[in-house]
Amino acid sequence: MTTTHRGTGPASRTGPTARRLVQIGEAAERVGLSIRTIRHYEEVGLIVPSARSEGGFRLYTEPDLDRLAVVRRMKPLGFTLDEMRDLLTVLDALGTATGADRAALLDRLGTFHQAATGRVAALRDQLAMAEGFAGTLHDRLDHHRSAG
């Protein structure tokens, strides 16, 4: 299989985990996203495959899959595409940043952590309310079954 590699961004990293290339179907299966969603993320510039096969198939490395997994985990917390892009940029830059740049990136990462924690707490509250409602319906069902 002949491939064309992209030369920019974190996906161009080399090393043992970056060498194995997977097509979009396997990438989708491994990270739990649909092929359509991955293609959309590429269209909006969020995720770019590291290479393309001679036939034009998208090819992803392990670091690409790691990026997709970050996006996948942000999605249920309601982060926007811009927020996802920003976090990926922060995570990419942290690998090489030093000094004041690193401190600023860590602050931004801390802000994302706080936002994620707050959103998780809100989801827990919603889940507790939903469980309470389901419990109430269960109790009413039991009551009416025993009364009938």
Secondary structure, DSSP 8 states (H G I E B T S, - for coil): --EEE--SSGGG--SHHHH--EEHHHHHHHHT--HHHHHHHHHTTS---SEEETT--EEE-HHHHHHHHHHHHHGGGT--HHHHHHHHHHHHHHTT--HHHHHHHHHHHHHHHHHHHHHHHHHHHHHHHHHHHHHHHHHHHHHHHHH-
